[in-house]
């Protein structure tokens, strides 16, 4: 259950960060570390 929530959350964050990609690359890396 928790895994599914984390996965869908990671996908939503990825889509959100695609728009902000140029601004917040370090934040994107941080989110990936937290997700893994």
Biopython code that builds the backbone (N, CA, C, O; Angstrom):
import numpy as np
from Bio.PDB.StructureBuilder import StructureBuilder

atoms = [
    (1, "UNK", "N", (0.836, -1.207, 0.000)),
    (1, "UNK", "CA", (0.000, 0.000, 0.000)),
    (1, "UNK", "C", (0.867, 1.252, 0.000)),
    (1, "UNK", "O", (0.701, 2.143, -0.833)),
    (2, "UNK", "N", (1.791, 1.301, 0.947)),
    (2, "UNK", "CA", (2.681, 2.466, 1.045)),
    (2, "UNK", "C", (3.511, 2.628, -0.222)),
    (2, "UNK", "O", (3.749, 3.745, -0.681)),
    (3, "UNK", "N", (3.953, 1.497, -0.788)),
    (3, "UNK", "CA", (4.732, 1.549, -2.023)),
    (3, "UNK", "C", (3.929, 2.187, -3.148)),
    (3, "UNK", "O", (4.453, 3.013, -3.896)),
    (4, "UNK", "N", (2.652, 1.806, -3.272)),
    (4, "UNK", "CA", (1.806, 2.361, -4.328)),
    (4, "UNK", "C", (1.614, 3.860, -4.153)),
    (4, "UNK", "O", (1.639, 4.609, -5.129)),
    (5, "UNK", "N", (1.423, 4.298, -2.918)),
    (5, "UNK", "CA", (1.276, 5.735, -2.644)),
    (5, "UNK", "C", (2.560, 6.467, -3.022)),
    (5, "UNK", "O", (2.513, 7.537, -3.629)),
    (6, "UNK", "N", (3.692, 5.897, -2.667)),
    (6, "UNK", "CA", (4.975, 6.540, -2.984)),
    (6, "UNK", "C", (5.200, 6.592, -4.486)),
    (6, "UNK", "O", (5.690, 7.596, -5.003)),
    (7, "UNK", "N", (4.850, 5.530, -5.189)),
    (7, "UNK", "CA", (5.048, 5.489, -6.642)),
    (7, "UNK", "C", (4.188, 6.522, -7.345)),
    (7, "UNK", "O", (4.689, 7.269, -8.186)),
    (8, "UNK", "N", (2.899, 6.582, -7.018)),
    (8, "UNK", "CA", (2.008, 7.548, -7.669)),
    (8, "UNK", "C", (2.416, 8.962, -7.286)),
    (8, "UNK", "O", (2.324, 9.880, -8.102)),
    (9, "UNK", "N", (2.866, 9.143, -6.052)),
    (9, "UNK", "CA", (3.356, 10.449, -5.630)),
    (9, "UNK", "C", (4.599, 10.856, -6.402)),
    (9, "UNK", "O", (4.752, 12.022, -6.769)),
    (10, "UNK", "N", (5.491, 9.897, -6.652)),
    (10, "UNK", "CA", (6.718, 10.182, -7.405)),
    (10, "UNK", "C", (6.384, 10.570, -8.837)),
    (10, "UNK", "O", (7.002, 11.477, -9.397)),
    (11, "UNK", "N", (5.411, 9.888, -9.434)),
    (11, "UNK", "CA", (4.996, 10.214, -10.803)),
    (11, "UNK", "C", (4.400, 11.619, -10.849)),
    (11, "UNK", "O", (4.713, 12.397, -11.751)),
    (12, "UNK", "N", (3.547, 11.945, -9.886)),
    (12, "UNK", "CA", (2.929, 13.276, -9.837)),
    (12, "UNK", "C", (3.990, 14.350, -9.653)),
    (12, "UNK", "O", (3.942, 15.397, -10.299)),
    (13, "UNK", "N", (4.953, 14.089, -8.764)),
    (13, "UNK", "CA", (6.045, 15.043, -8.529)),
    (13, "UNK", "C", (6.894, 15.185, -9.780)),
    (13, "UNK", "O", (7.296, 16.294, -10.131)),
    (14, "UNK", "N", (7.172, 14.076, -10.460)),
    (14, "UNK", "CA", (7.950, 14.131, -11.704)),
    (14, "UNK", "C", (7.269, 15.009, -12.740)),
    (14, "UNK", "O", (7.924, 15.832, -13.381)),
    (15, "UNK", "N", (5.957, 14.844, -12.913)),
    (15, "UNK", "CA", (5.222, 15.649, -13.891)),
    (15, "UNK", "C", (5.231, 17.116, -13.496)),
    (15, "UNK", "O", (5.390, 17.995, -14.343)),
    (16, "UNK", "N", (5.058, 17.377, -12.195)),
    (16, "UNK", "CA", (5.084, 18.746, -11.691)),
    (16, "UNK", "C", (6.458, 19.369, -11.926)),
    (16, "UNK", "O", (6.565, 20.521, -12.348)),
    (17, "UNK", "N", (7.504, 18.596, -11.648)),
    (17, "UNK", "CA", (8.857, 19.134, -11.758)),
    (17, "UNK", "C", (9.319, 19.264, -13.198)),
    (17, "UNK", "O", (10.248, 20.023, -13.476)),
    (18, "UNK", "N", (8.701, 18.550, -14.113)),
    (18, "UNK", "CA", (9.051, 18.724, -15.525)),
    (18, "UNK", "C", (8.842, 20.169, -15.949)),
    (18, "UNK", "O", (9.617, 20.707, -16.739)),
    (19, "UNK", "N", (7.794, 20.799, -15.424)),
    (19, "UNK", "CA", (7.508, 22.196, -15.744)),
    (19, "UNK", "C", (8.524, 23.128, -15.090)),
    (19, "UNK", "O", (8.882, 24.164, -15.649)),
    (20, "UNK", "N", (8.978, 22.748, -13.907)),
    (20, "UNK", "CA", (9.917, 23.573, -13.140)),
    (20, "UNK", "C", (11.362, 23.136, -13.357)),
    (20, "UNK", "O", (12.267, 23.584, -12.654)),
    (21, "UNK", "N", (11.568, 22.269, -14.326)),
    (21, "UNK", "CA", (12.833, 21.552, -14.479)),
    (21, "UNK", "C", (14.022, 22.493, -14.551)),
    (21, "UNK", "O", (15.052, 22.242, -13.924)),
    (22, "UNK", "N", (13.892, 23.564, -15.301)),
    (22, "UNK", "CA", (15.016, 24.470, -15.500)),
    (22, "UNK", "C", (15.368, 25.210, -14.221)),
    (22, "UNK", "O", (16.528, 25.556, -13.996)),
    (23, "UNK", "N", (14.364, 25.452, -13.380)),
    (23, "UNK", "CA", (14.606, 26.193, -12.139)),
    (23, "UNK", "C", (15.192, 25.296, -11.051)),
    (23, "UNK", "O", (16.143, 25.670, -10.364)),
    (24, "UNK", "N", (14.606, 24.098, -10.906)),
    (24, "UNK", "CA", (14.802, 23.340, -9.676)),
    (24, "UNK", "C", (15.409, 21.959, -9.900)),
    (24, "UNK", "O", (14.863, 20.963, -9.426)),
    (25, "UNK", "N", (16.503, 21.886, -10.598)),
    (25, "UNK", "CA", (17.134, 20.579, -10.825)),
    (25, "UNK", "C", (17.633, 19.961, -9.522)),
    (25, "UNK", "O", (17.560, 18.744, -9.355)),
    (26, "UNK", "N", (18.136, 20.772, -8.603)),
    (26, "UNK", "CA", (18.630, 20.226, -7.340)),
    (26, "UNK", "C", (17.477, 19.683, -6.512)),
    (26, "UNK", "O", (17.622, 18.659, -5.845)),
    (27, "UNK", "N", (16.329, 20.361, -6.547)),
    (27, "UNK", "CA", (15.152, 19.871, -5.826)),
    (27, "UNK", "C", (14.694, 18.537, -6.401)),
    (27, "UNK", "O", (14.298, 17.640, -5.656)),
    (28, "UNK", "N", (14.746, 18.404, -7.732)),
    (28, "UNK", "CA", (14.387, 17.149, -8.403)),
    (28, "UNK", "C", (15.275, 16.004, -7.920)),
    (28, "UNK", "O", (14.789, 14.910, -7.635)),
    (29, "UNK", "N", (16.580, 16.265, -7.831)),
    (29, "UNK", "CA", (17.520, 15.248, -7.351)),
    (29, "UNK", "C", (17.187, 14.874, -5.904)),
    (29, "UNK", "O", (17.214, 13.698, -5.539)),
    (30, "UNK", "N", (16.875, 15.881, -5.088)),
    (30, "UNK", "CA", (16.515, 15.639, -3.691)),
    (30, "UNK", "C", (15.284, 14.738, -3.590)),
    (30, "UNK", "O", (15.263, 13.794, -2.799)),
    (31, "UNK", "N", (14.257, 15.034, -4.394)),
    (31, "UNK", "CA", (13.034, 14.224, -4.384)),
    (31, "UNK", "C", (13.343, 12.786, -4.781)),
    (31, "UNK", "O", (12.816, 11.850, -4.179)),
    (32, "UNK", "N", (14.191, 12.603, -5.784)),
    (32, "UNK", "CA", (14.548, 11.246, -6.205)),
    (32, "UNK", "C", (15.263, 10.488, -5.084)),
    (32, "UNK", "O", (15.010, 9.300, -4.887)),
    (33, "UNK", "N", (16.150, 11.157, -4.352)),
    (33, "UNK", "CA", (16.839, 10.498, -3.238)),
    (33, "UNK", "C", (15.851, 10.090, -2.159)),
    (33, "UNK", "O", (15.946, 8.994, -1.605)),
    (34, "UNK", "N", (14.899, 10.972, -1.859)),
    (34, "UNK", "CA", (13.898, 10.666, -0.835)),
    (34, "UNK", "C", (13.011, 9.508, -1.274)),
    (34, "UNK", "O", (12.660, 8.644, -0.470)),
    (35, "UNK", "N", (12.649, 9.496, -2.559)),
    (35, "UNK", "CA", (11.772, 8.441, -3.073)),
    (35, "UNK", "C", (12.460, 7.080, -3.061)),
    (35, "UNK", "O", (11.819, 6.067, -2.780)),
    (36, "UNK", "N", (13.762, 7.044, -3.363)),
    (36, "UNK", "CA", (14.507, 5.789, -3.363)),
    (36, "UNK", "C", (14.962, 5.450, -1.956)),
    (36, "UNK", "O", (15.609, 4.424, -1.747)),
]
sb = StructureBuilder()
sb.init_structure("model")
sb.init_model(0)
sb.init_chain("A")
sb.init_seg("    ")
for serial, (resi, resn, name, xyz) in enumerate(atoms, 1):
    if name == "N":
        sb.init_residue(resn, " ", resi, " ")
    sb.init_atom(name, np.array(xyz, "f"), 0.0, 1.0, " ", f" {name:<3s}", serial, name[0])
structure = sb.get_structure()
